[in-house]
Amino acid sequence: MTRRRTIIGAITAATFGLAGSAAAQTYPDRIIEMVVPATPGSSADILGRVLADGMSSSLGQRIVVLNKVGAGGMLGTAEAARAKPDGYTLVHTAVYAMTVQPMTERQTSYTHKSFDPICQTFKNDQVIVVRPNTYKTVADLIAATRAKPGGLNYGTPGVGTIPYLAIAELSQITKAQFNHVPFRGPPETIQMTAAGQIDFAVAPLTAAANSGLVMPGLFAEKRNPSILDVPTVKEQGFDIAPLSIGGLLAPAGLPLDIRKRLEAACIAVTDSEPFQRIVKNTFQPSDYFADTAGFVANVNKDVDDKRRLLTALGMVKN
């Protein structure tokens, strides 16, 4: 926490030491809108609302959260991208909407370059879930799909989503075939797994942790502190850990002094007890947070990583 407070002090000094534009000197002087292109109750929504409340106090101006759901997050993301880059329209979302979707969806009107990252506020680890007394390891799933006529059926929220890409990559490197069954979202994939309608599912840990299902493997670089008994897929010999990060962004072209002020406010909130409580409740890993520089680097890495994977899978749009 000391490191973040030091950053806050440095950012604050730099921000108010700049001459800045007239707009930046008075910012914010009206209500700020935070677009969340996700359903209420999702990680982006829950964390976004706590972030908005805390930043409202820090900035001295109300931040209103607007859920703009549709087209897998593209509707709200596109709307935010079209907004004026003046700091009065922000977006709190998973980066997937800006990295994977523009490579795979013909109708996207934006890319990651359409946004200025402000701070990373979450990182959703993905986990495999199965019914009790079925499969204990990833190797068990691979052996079972090879042995079963037609292979195992698995569920995700849809083609191109992070859970889908995790199994697509597993299938690619192991040559084991799995049958994909798309559903409306993680809750439905978990329900269908529990009911025995599909053999397994891949879902965000946030959605799967209290499902009562068994977790044979976690798609992450290291074990999650909330479920230390669940090994990563990497530990089991399969080098797969698809990144699923998100945070606060603004339309590209945001004035630097406004961007720095928003970053300072974001850092202050993420250090707070209310936000840390939600971090724990949403099973965030220890490296969920990044400041502006770190978030920019993570987004750029995600673009490169996803481009390589999607190209290998033949999913990049022409």
N, C-alpha and C positions, 0 to 999 in steps of 0.2 A: 504493500500500500504506500510505503514511503516513496518508492520509485514513481508511482503515479502522481503523488502530490507534488513531487519535484517537477514532473512534466507539466502539471497544471500551472505551477508558478511560472515556469519558463514561457509557456504558451501565452498566459495572461499578460506577462510583461511585454512579450513581443507584439501581441495583438494591440494593446493600448499604447505601445510606443510608436506604432505606425501612424502616419498622418491619415492614411485611409481616405476612402471616398466619403462624400456626404451621406450616402445611403448607409454605408457601413458604420459610420459614427452614430447613427440613430437606430441601428438595427438591434433588436426587432421592435417595431412600433405598431405592429398589428398581429393578429392571430396567425400562427404557423400551422400548416396542414401536414400531417404525416400519413402518407399513403401506405397501407399494408395490403399487398396483393395476395392475401391469404385469409382463410376462414378464421372466425373467432375461435380461440382455444388452441390455435397452433402456436409453435414456439415463436414464430415471427410476431404473432399478435400479442401473446402474453408478455414477452419481453419488451415489445414495442410500447405497450401501454405503460409499463413501469418506467421505461426510458422517457416517454413523453411527459409523464407526471413530474419526474425529477428534473428534467431539462426546463420545464415550464417555470419551476421555482428558481432555477439557476439563471435563466435568461430574463426573468421578469415579464414573461409573455406566455399566454396560453398556447399549448400545442394540442391540436385536435386530431385524433386518430380516425382515419377513414378507411374502412375495409372495402377494397375494390377487387372483388373476386370474379374470375372468369378466364377461360382459355388457358388454364394451367398457370395463372399468374401473369400472363402476357398483357391482359387488359389494363390492370392497374399499373404495371411497369411502363407500358407505352404511354399512358396518361402522364405519369411522372416525368418521363423523358421529354415530353413536349412542353413542360412547364418552364416558366422564366427562371433562369438561374440566379435568383435573388435571395435565397435562403428562406423563402416563405412556403416552398413546397419541398418536402423531404420524402424519402421512401425508406421503409424498413422492411427488408426482404431477404430471401435466400438468393445468393449470387447465381445459383443455377439458372434463374430466369434471364440472366445477362450473359452467361457463358455458354451453357449447353443449348438453350432454345434458339439463339440466333444462328447456330451452326446447323440445326436440324429442322427448324420450322421456316417455311418459305415466307410466312406472313409477318414476321417480326420486323418492326420499323426501327429497331434500336440494337446496339451492341453494348458491351461493357464500357466502351469509350463514350457512350452517351451519358455517363454518370461520373461524378466525383465522389469516391469513397470518403467517409468521415471517420467512422470507427466500426470495427468488427465487434458484434455483441453476442454472437452465438456460433456454435459449431455442432451440428447434429451428427453424432456417430450413428451408423446404420448397423443393424443386428439381424442375424438369422433367427427366426422363431419356428419351433416345431412343437408338436404335442408331446407330452411326457411319455417316456418309455418307447420312443421311436428312434431318433438319431442323436448320438452324443457328440459327434465331431463332424467337421466338414468332410473328412475322408469317408465317413459313413454315408453322407448324402451322395457323394460321387460314386461310391460302390453301389448304392441302392439304385441310382438312376441308370447305371450301366446294366444292372441285373433285371430291372423291371421292364417288361415289354411296353414300349412307348415312352418310358422314362418317367421321372417325377414331375409333378405339376407344382409350380410356385406362383405366388401372387405378389404384385407390386401395384403402385398407383398408376402405372402406365409405361409404355415404351418411351425410352429416353430419360426417365427419371433416374435419380441417383441409385435407388434400390435395383432398378432394372439393369443399369450399367454395371453394378457390382456382380450380378450373376452372369451377365453377358461376357464380362472379362474372365470370370472363373471358368465358364464354358470354353472360352477361347484358349486359355492356357492349359487346360486339362483335357480338352477334346471330349468332355462329357456333355451330353445333351440334356437340357432341361426344357420343359414346356411352360411357356409364359402364359399367365392368365391375368389380364388387367382388371383392376377394380377402381372404385371411385376415390379411395384414399386409404391410408394406413389402418384406420379402425376396421374397415371392411375386410382387408387382407388378413388381419389378426383374427377376426370373427370367423372367417371361412377356414382358416387353419385350425382353430379350436374345434370347429364343427366337423372336421375331417373332409371338407369339400376340396381342399388342396393339401399337398404334402408338406409344404412349408411356405414361409413368406419372408421377405426382407422389409424392414420398417425402421424408422427412426427410433432410437433407444427411448426417447421421450414417450412414444406411443406404446412401446412394447414392454417396458420395464415392469409394469404392474398387471400384465395380462394373464399371469398364471401359466404361461407357456415356457418351454425350455429354450435356452439360447446357446446353441452349439458354437457360435463364433461371432466376433465383433469385427466389423470392417473399420479399422482404425490403426494408426501408427503404434499406439500403445494402449494398454488396458485403461478402461474408464474407472475413475476412483469410486464411482457408485456401485460398480459390479466387478470388483477385482477378481472374482472367481471365474469370470467368463474370459477365456483366452481370445486373442485377436486371430483373425484368419491368417495374418502374416506369421504368427507364432506356429501355426499349424502347417506351414510350408508353402503358402500361396501368397505371393507378393501383390496383394490387392488391398487398397485402402482409399476408396474414392472420397475426395474432399467434398464436404457439404457445409459451407460456411454462409453466414449472412450478417447483415448489420445495417447501419444507417448510411444512406447516400443522398446526394442531391443531383439535380440536373447539371450536366457538364458546363463549366464556365463560371462556377461560383467564385465570387471575389475571395482572394486569399485571406483577408482579415476576417471575413464572415466565416469562412471555413475553419479557421483556427479557433474562433470563438465557439463554434458548434462542437469542435473536437474537445475543447476544454470542458464544456458542459457535459458532453457524453462521458468523458473519463471520470468526472466527478460523480455522476450518477452510478456508473458501473462499480465504483468503489463503495457505494452506499449499502447499508444493511438490507433495505427492501429489495434491491436488485440482486444482491448476493443470495438472498433467500430463494428468489425465483430461479437463479442459476442452479442452485442445489435441487430444487423441485423439478427442473427440466433436464436433470442429469447431464449437465454440460461437462465436458472434459476440462482438464486444468489449463489447456492452451486455447480456450474459447475466445479470449479477448485479444484485440490488436488495435493500436492507435492508427492514425491516418497512414503513416508510412508503411506500417506492417500490413494494414488492410489492402493497400494498393499492391504490395508485393504478393500477397496471398491471392488476390483476384487475378493478377497477371500469370501467376503459376497455375492457377486453376484453368485459365484459358488454354495455356500450352498443354497441360496434362489432358484436358478433355478433348482437345483437337487431335492429339495423337491417338487416344482411345477411339474416338468416334470415327476417325479415318480408318483405323484398323478394322473396325466393325462395319465399315461401309455405310455409315449413317450420316455423313456430312452432306448437306444439300448441295445440289449443282447450281 
